[in-house]
Amino acid sequence: MKKPQSPLERLRYFFGILGPGLITGAADDDPSGISTYSVAGATTGYSMLWLTLISTPMMAVIQGMSARIASVTGEGLAAQMRKRLPVSLAYGLAVVVIVANTFNVGADIAGMAASVHLVVPIPVNAMVVFFGVGLLAAQVWLPYAVIARFFKWLTLSLFAYIITAFIVHPPWAHVLLQFIIPHVQFNAMWLSTMVGVLGTTITPYLFFWQSALMIEDEKQLGQTTIAARRGTDAQSVKDLHADVNTGMIFSNLVAFFIIVTTAATLHGKHDIATAQQAAEALRPLAGNFAALLFTLGMVGTGVLAVPVIASSSAYVAAQTFKFREGLNETTRRAPEFYAVIAAGMVIGVVMDLLRIDPIKALFWSAVLNGVASVPLIAVIVWLASDRKVMGKWTSSLAARAWGWAAVALMGGAAIGMFYFMFKGA
């Protein structure tokens, strides 16, 4: 491809390379993310804003490593784990990811259903079944690109948090200090919220989805074999990281403003226990339409994210247990792949019909992801640093440092959370 020269050509080139990374970033702000950031703002004020700053390079590095591993090896992340790790460890990590994903699917569908109930008095269980069956049917019969094309516009409602943050006039000097100066409280509530924020930001399903999208894109270009996909070049790596970095910055920008908005409007009033309370954060902007705006965000991000999460489980299972994979495959050619998607959806719906608390489920799914991410990130950094896997495309020393910093931060937060939980503090 001709190297762009003029500013307009460079801008066109930049938007042309955006793809898997940007989609992954958008999917990261799912209902679990909206709920967890809302809980963080309402219960801890502005004290967790620094996490959105420090986790951005961590997200970019880990997602970039996941994408680069797939680009260089021609295989998905789980396939490399199966080849490079002891079988028991590879299988164990696969099970952890699939369990976390299934709980996340159920929590997201529950959150979508509860938010719709705010606007339309349809029984929550009916909406749970509707979303579960509808998303499963769409995933089987429609390409994900089609689903995303129609529903991505609903996610624009997330910008309402940005607008509201400026309407309510938070103490911006204090916000800036909390954003740049780390602050930690040593108690179970604060640390569990920290684990949840990190878990919904640096999320296991995104690692595998990122690498799977890289493979799917190359298949569409005619590179249908591992040998044909293996290897990369400097420009491709540069484009890959530009795409990933853009998606991660966008994702955490939204997270920052959700925390600011909920801290400014809800902190000190109540802990968020219902969808109605979460929606109240948007009342300064939307008034009586706050519930509708909240619902649009929850449904839009849910429709984008739930297929990603369910598919992530299917890619992990397919690459670990060696069966045909791909959203562009038919159910006849890849029955096991679609069976994993269906099983995840069905289990998630059944979980919801047992009347779990949707807001608590969304929050604790983020906490579960935060704990599960720790060993997975360690493996990803190890693979991305191994010349036997990556050849000359091993990650830089700075990238590895950020990766291990993520392991230390998330691992330390998880250990602290469990310690203070058992201590009762």
Order of alpha helices (4+ residues) and beta strands (2+ residues): alpha-alpha-alpha-alpha-alpha-alpha-alpha-alpha-alpha-alpha-alpha-alpha-alpha-alpha-alpha-alpha-alpha-alpha-alpha-alpha-alpha
